[in-house]
């Protein structure tokens, strides 16, 4: 059953929405929609604008970049389209990409039209129910399967720059940390220095990585809720170190033994009884993926630091008056909690 965030609301034609150009485009790009095309907006989810396009016999999802200035590399609809198109046939969990439009005159910005994957999105323990432990195992299996995709067979050889990916990502997130700081942060600087000193030097795999592989981006079968049927939101996908992708996933994977302040930051219902621990998830992943690992400390610290920077960027926006969203007002405490978790992981 859909949650309120997954239930689309009708989009009314009016001064803010002239359906004519979009309807004309869609009738050419997806003629199976037929003559009666209706539009709905999904109100939850990611920062892009996501719509349901309902036709006579078939429905699609339309995902559009948000208006206004965008950070470099963010909301990349072209990247999302190319990745989904390339994964067709080699990773069936990616939605089928139908069309990509760059002309803002059609719908106000670049957008991707893709198939709709019906099913259950799990945000709370109640959403998963008795299937929740199996869903967390399925999450790891789905991530390992993605990282095992043959990059050449998918035609993605030139998609990203996997060489030097680990160091570029580490330096990039440290730069973001410093540029969003609202004061001096000795602990954060100690962690940044540790990360730079411990970037693994061994040769890395060039794997397809998602960069936001967590429960609310997965779709499960409503008839068999332990079966993963889709993976959403490919806008940050690239080629890189698969273990950094896993580390990002595990930064959201809080468990019952974690300190209360860290558990409060969970973005998945992973602290419930019967859910695998992070170590069990790591072991399951390594039993399937091609990646080799001698020490996960760097990756664990990187994943937590990356998440701390994301929360700090939100707090910076609030503290500088760029947003009045009350959810961002106390995120400095979340940043501190995540940095302290980094410190415990590496013994600083």
N, C-alpha and C positions, 0 to 999 in steps of 0.2 A: 504494500500500500504506500502511495506517495506521501512524503512529509510535506508540510505547508510550503517549505522552501522550494520543493520540486513541483508544486502545482502551479501551472501557468495561468496568468490572468489575461483577459482579452485586451488587445491593443486597439484603441479606438482611433479611427481616421479623423483627423482634425488639423488645426493649425500646426501642431508639433509633429504630425505624421501624415505625409502625402504618400499614400500607398501606390500611386500610379507608376513611377519609375521602377520601384522594386517589383511590382507585380509583372510588369512587362519583361523585366530581366529574368524572373523566375520561370515564366512561361516558356522562355527559350532554353534556359539552363536545365530545367526539370519539367518537361512537358507532361509527365505523368501526374503532376499536381492537378491538372484539369483546369476548368474555368472558375470554380468556386474556391478561392484561396483566402484563408483567414489567418490572422496573426495574433500571437499571444506572447507575453513576456514572462520569463522566469525571474522571480524577484530575489532569489537566493543565489549562493554560489560565488563564482569568481568575480574579479573586477571588470572583466569584459561584459558586454551586453549580450544576453543570450535569449533567443526567441524560439518559439515553436511555430512552424509554418504548416498549417493543416490544409490538405487538398482533398479532392474528391475521393481518391483511393489510397493516398500515401501521405505520410507526415515526414517532415524534415526538421532538423535543428539548424538555426542560423546564428552564428556567433560573430559579433561585430566589435571592433576596437572602440574604446570609449572616446568621447570628445575631448578636445584640449590637448595640452602638451603631454608627451609621453616620454618616460625614461628610455635611454638607449637600450634596445633589445627587448623592451617590454611590449606586450600585446601584439606580438608578431603573427598576424594572420597568415601571411605568406609562408612562414616557417611551419605553422601548424598544418596548413594545407599540404605542403610538400611532404612532411613527415607521414601524415595519415595516408596520403596517396602511395607513398613508397612502401608502407607497411602492409598494404593490402596483399593478401595471399601468403605473407610470411609471419604475421602476428594478428590473428583474427580478432583480437580483443579491441583493436583500434577501430573507431567508427569509419565507415566508408566515406571518403571525401568526394563530393559531387561537383562543386564549383568554387572558384575563388574570384572575387571582384575587388579591384583596387579603386574603382571610380567613386569618389565620395558623392557624386551627384545622384547615384542610385539609392544610397541609404545612409548618407552622412559619414561614411568611413569605410575602410576596407573590411570585408567580411568573408567568412567561409560558410558554405552550405554543406551539410553532412547528413548522413542517415541518422535517424533517431533510434537509440537503443533503449527499449523499454525495460524496466526492472526496478529493483530496490536499491536505494542509496542509504548506506548505514552511517548515521551520525551519532547515535546513542546506542547503549546496550539494548534498549527496548526494540530498536529497529532491527537488530540482528537476531534477537531472541535466542533460542536454543542453538542456532547455527553460528553464533558469534565466534566460538573457538575455531571452527572449520573455516570461517571467513578470514580470520587472521592468518591461518596456514595458507589459504588460497591467495591472499595478498602477496606473501613471500614467493609462492610458486609463480604467480603472474609476473612479478618483478624479475625473478631469475630467468623466466622464459624470454622476457624482453631483452635482457642482457645477452642471451644466447643467440639472438637473431644474427644471421650472417649479413654483415654490413654490405659486402659486395653484391650478394644475391638480391638485396633490397634496392640496389642502385644508389646507395647513400655514401659512397666513397668520399665524395667531396663536400659533404653536408656541413661538417664542422671542422675544428682544428684539434684533434685529440692529442697531438704531440704537445707536451708541456701543459696539458689541461690542468693537472693538479696544482702546479705552481701559479698559473694564471688565476685560477679560482681563489686560491688562498690569498694572493696579493689583492685581488679585486674586492673580496669581502672585507679585508683589513682596511682598504681605502674607503669603502662605504661606512665602516664602523667609525673611522676618524671624521669623515665629513658629516656624519649625523650626530656626533657627540654634543651633549649639552653642558659639558664640563670635563674636567680632568678625570681620567679613569685608569689608575695604575694597574688594577687587576686585568682589565681588558688589554692593556698594552703588554703585560706579561704573557697573557695567553697568545696574543698576536705574535710575539717574538718566539714563543715555543712552537707555534705552528710553522713559522717560516724555517725554523731550525730542524723540523722533523718531517718536512715534505718527503714522502717516499721517493727514493731514487731509482727503484727498479722499473723495468719496462712495463708499461701498462697496456691493457687491452683497449682497443677502440670499439666500444660498445654503444648501441643506442641507449641513451639515458633520458628519462622523463623529467626529472628534477622537481616533481611534486606528487610522487606516488604514495598517496595515503587514502584512507577509507572513503572520504567524501568525494573522491574522484573516481571511484569504482562503482560498477553497476552489477548487481547480483540478480539471478533469476528469481522471480516471485514464486514460481512453482517448485523450484529446488534451490532455496536461498543459500546453500553452501557452494553453488556453482557460479563462478565469475563469468560474466558475459560481456563486459565492456570496460574500457579504461578511457577516461575523458581528459580534456585539457592538455593538449600537446604543445602549447605555445612556447614553452621553455625547453623543449626537447632539443637534443643535439647529440654529437658523438663525444665521448669522454670516458673517464674512469668509472666503471660501474660501481665500485665500492664507495665512491662519493655520493652516488645516487642512493645506495642503500643507507649510507649515513644520514642523508636527509630524511629518509623514511623513518629511521630509528630515532631521530630527534623528536618525533611526535609520539613515540611509542613509550609512554610512561608505564611503570609497573607498580604493583602494590607496595613493594619494599622501598620505593623512592620517598624522599622527604615530602611532606605534605605540600610545601610551596611549589615543588616541582610537579607533583601530581596535579596540582590545580591548573597547570598549563597544558594538560593533555588535550590534543586535538582529535584523538581517537579513543574509543572506549576500551583501551588496552589494559587497564588496571583491574578488570573484572575477573572473577574466579574462572579458572580453566584456560585463560589466554596464555599463550607461550610468553616466556620472558624474552628480553632482547637477546640474551645469549642463545636461547633455544632458536629464536628466529635467525640469528646469524649462522648457527650450525646447520639449520635446514637449508638456508640459502647456499652456503658453501658446498653442501652435498649435491647441488644441482647445477650451479653456475660454473662458468669456465674460469672465473677469477680465482687467483691464488692470493693467500694472505699469510703474512708472518706475524703481524701485530695490528690490531684494529684501533689502538689508542689514538693515532693521528686522525683516523676517520671519525671516530666517536666525538673527539674534541671539535673537529671541523664542523660536523653536523650541528652540534649545540651552539657553536659560535655563529654559524650562519643564521640560525634561527634567532639568536640574540640580536644580531644586526637588523634583521627584519623587524623585530619588535621595537628596536631603538629608532629605526627610521619612522615608524608610526608615531612614536612618542615625540620625536623631533618635529614632525608636522603639527602635532597638537601644541607643543610648547612654543612654537613660533607663529601660531595663529593661522596656519594653513588649513586647519580643520578644527571644528568644534565638537567632533564626535566624542561623546563622553566615554566610549569604550577605550579610547587611547589615553585617557588622563592618568592612569596609574601604571602604564607599561614600563616606566623606569624600574619598578619593582620586579617585573617579569624579566627585564634585561639582567638585573643583578642576580636573580635566581639562576638563570641560564649560564651566566659567567661563572658563578660559584660551582655549578655542576661541571663545567669545563675544567675548573681548577681541581676538583676532586678526581676527575678522570685521569689527569696527567700528573697529579701530585705536586701542584704548585702551592 
